[in-house]
């Protein structure tokens, strides 16, 4: 039978925190950050979308309340069913 051989990964020697900070600085030089104008435009788009969907969902909710009504104020579909059933 063959035996499973466990391999232990080699540890990197030295470096520590100083090497880590140096590598982080190198990576930060490679990144690009959005301009102030890009951030402003994206923020405006997000705010407009939130307002649009809030109004849209409010109107859909109000439509469902009108269609289904409630026990105290039967409207829409509830009123129609009550009229057909003779209640």
N, C-alpha and C positions, 0 to 999 in steps of 0.2 A: 504494500500500500504506500501511496505517496503521502507525505506529511505536508501540512500547510506551513509555509515559512512566513513569519511575520517580519515585515520590513519596517524599520523605523526611519522616518524622514530625517534628513540631515538638518541640523540647526545652522542658521546663518551666524557667522561669527561677528561679534562686535556691532558697532553702530549705535544702537540704542535710540534714545530720544533725539539726539542731534541729527542722526541720519534720517530719522522719520520726518523731522521738521524740514530738513533740506529737500526731501522727496516731495513733501506737501507743497513747498514753494515752487518747485519745478512744475508740478501738475497745475497749480493755480496760474502759472504763466501761460499754460496751454488753453485755458478756458476763456470763453468770451461771455461777457455779461451784456444784457440788453441795455439799450440807451434809455435815458429818461423818457424820451418821446414814445418809445415802444411800450414801456411800462404804463405810461399814462393812457395810451390808446387801448391797451388790453384791459386796463381797469375800467375804462368807460364802457367797453363792449360787455364786460361782465355785469356791470351795474344795470345797463339797459336790458340785458337778457333777464336778470332777476326780476326787474320791474315788469317786463312783458309777461313772464310766466306767472308771476303773482296775480296779475290782472286776469290772465287767461284762466287760471285755476279757480279764481273767485267767481268768474262768470259761469264756468262749468258747474261749480257747486250750487250756485243760485238757480241754474237751469234744472238741476236734479231736485232741488227743494221744490221748485214750482211744479215739476212733473209729478213727483211722488207725494208732495204735501205732507201733512202730519195729522194726528188725531184731532187736534183742536181746530186746525184750519185746512180742511180738505180742499185741495186745488188740483187742477190738471188731471192726471190719470186717476187719482183717488175719487175726485168728483165725478168723473165719467163712469167709473165702475159703480159708484153708489147710485147714480141715475139709472143705469141699465138694470141693476139689481133691485131697484125700487126702494132703496133705504133712505 
